[in-house]
Amino acid sequence: MTFRVGQGYDVHQLREGLPMWLCGVQVPSAVGFVAHSDGDVAIHALCDALLGALALGDIGHLFPDTSDEFAGIDSKILLRRVMALVREKGWELVNADITIALQAPKIAFLVPAMRECLAGVCGVSPDAVSVKATTTERLGFVGRGEGCEVWAIVMIGAK
């Protein structure tokens, strides 16, 4: 079997009165992400990691924020499209490891639901998807509650 690794990173600003979606799960919060889509920064990083593993660019290229087609779109739809492209090229997701840096709200209690959601969208077992939540100990823009950043790493395989 042949393997490839991809890394993705995304960041979104927080603003009051917007919904917060992470890994396809709505997070109870007074703040949410400023974005053209639903703002699911974790799914965006995961898409970029998958696309990066195959040198296919990034989600901004594939789903531009200048297109009305993607305005307010559920990021799970974007992930399904990326997974279809990955499979069309003859590859499968082996595993994904996602780290979410968010000062508040606390999201660790949602991690099992996040893993289940991503696994379902990607068509893999939940034990192939790791989601970790951390803070930045009040340092930087994340620590000041201005935004969220996410790193994703994937391994894909082809026979």
C-alpha positions in Angstrom: 0.0 0.0 0.0 1.1 3.6 -0.8 0.6 6.3 1.8 0.6 10.1 1.7 0.4 12.7 4.5 -1.4 16.0 4.4 -1.4 19.0 6.8 -4.1 21.6 7.0 -4.5 24.8 9.0 -7.4 27.3 9.3 -8.4 30.2 11.5 -11.6 32.2 11.9 -12.5 35.3 13.8 -15.1 35.1 16.5 -18.1 37.5 16.7 -21.1 37.7 19.0 -24.5 36.5 17.6 -23.1 34.0 15.1 -23.4 30.2 15.2 -20.4 28.1 16.1 -19.8 24.9 14.2 -16.9 22.6 14.9 -16.4 19.2 13.3 -20.0 19.3 12.1 -21.4 19.8 15.6 -23.1 23.0 16.7 -21.4 24.3 19.8 -23.6 26.1 22.4 -22.0 29.6 22.4 -22.8 33.3 22.4 -20.1 33.7 19.8 -19.5 32.1 16.4 -17.2 32.3 13.4 -17.1 35.0 10.8 -17.0 33.2 7.5 -18.5 32.9 4.0 -19.7 29.4 4.7 -20.9 28.1 8.1 -17.4 28.8 9.4 -16.5 25.3 10.6 -12.8 26.0 10.9 -12.1 22.4 11.9 -13.7 20.9 8.8 -11.9 23.5 6.7 -8.5 22.5 8.1 -9.4 18.8 7.5 -10.3 19.5 3.9 -7.0 21.4 3.4 -5.1 18.4 4.9 -6.9 16.0 2.5 -6.3 18.2 -0.5 -2.7 18.8 0.5 -2.0 15.1 0.7 -2.8 14.9 -3.0 -1.3 18.3 -4.0 -4.8 19.5 -5.1 -4.5 23.0 -3.6 -6.8 24.2 -0.8 -10.5 24.7 -0.1 -10.2 28.4 -1.0 -9.3 27.4 -4.5 -11.9 24.6 -4.8 -14.7 26.5 -3.0 -13.9 30.2 -3.3 -15.4 32.7 -0.8 -16.3 34.9 -3.7 -18.9 32.4 -5.0 -22.5 32.8 -4.0 -22.8 29.0 -4.4 -20.9 28.5 -1.1 -22.4 31.4 0.9 -23.6 29.9 4.2 -22.9 26.3 3.0 -22.7 23.5 5.5 -19.0 22.6 5.7 -20.0 18.9 5.9 -21.0 19.3 2.2 -17.6 20.6 1.4 -15.9 17.7 3.2 -18.1 15.2 1.4 -17.0 16.8 -1.9 -13.4 16.6 -0.9 -13.7 13.0 0.2 -15.4 12.2 -3.2 -12.4 13.8 -5.0 -9.9 11.8 -2.8 -11.7 8.6 -3.6 -12.0 9.5 -7.3 -8.2 9.7 -7.3 -8.0 6.2 -5.8 -7.2 7.1 -2.2 -8.9 6.5 1.2 -8.6 8.2 4.5 -6.5 6.1 6.9 -6.7 8.5 9.8 -7.1 12.1 10.8 -5.7 14.0 13.8 -7.3 17.4 14.5 -6.3 20.0 17.2 -8.6 22.8 18.0 -7.3 25.8 19.9 -10.1 27.8 21.4 -10.1 29.7 24.7 -13.8 29.6 25.2 -16.3 28.1 25.2 -15.0 24.8 26.5 -15.7 22.0 23.9 -14.0 18.9 25.3 -17.4 17.4 26.2 -18.4 17.5 22.5 -15.3 15.7 21.2 -17.0 12.2 21.0 -19.9 13.7 18.9 -17.3 15.5 16.7 -15.4 12.3 16.1 -18.6 10.5 15.2 -19.8 13.2 12.9 -16.5 13.5 11.0 -16.1 9.7 10.7 -19.6 9.5 9.3 -19.0 12.2 6.7 -15.6 10.6 5.7 -16.9 7.1 5.7 -14.4 5.8 8.3 -14.5 4.3 11.8 -14.6 6.9 14.6 -11.3 5.3 15.9 -9.7 6.7 12.7 -10.5 10.3 13.7 -8.8 12.1 16.6 -10.1 15.5 17.8 -8.3 17.3 20.6 -9.4 20.6 22.3 -6.9 22.9 23.8 -6.6 26.6 24.9 -3.6 28.9 24.4 -3.4 29.8 28.1 -4.8 33.2 27.3 -2.0 34.0 24.9 -2.4 35.5 21.5 -5.6 36.2 19.5 -7.0 32.8 20.6 -6.3 33.5 24.2 -7.9 36.9 24.0 -11.1 35.2 22.6 -10.8 36.9 19.2 -10.6 33.7 17.2 -10.0 30.0 16.8 -7.3 28.1 15.0 -7.2 24.5 14.0 -4.5 22.1 12.7 -5.3 18.9 10.9 -3.1 16.1 9.8 -4.2 13.1 7.7 -2.8 10.0 6.3 -4.4 8.6 3.1 -3.6 5.3 1.5 -4.0 3.7 -2.0 -3.6 0.1 -3.0 
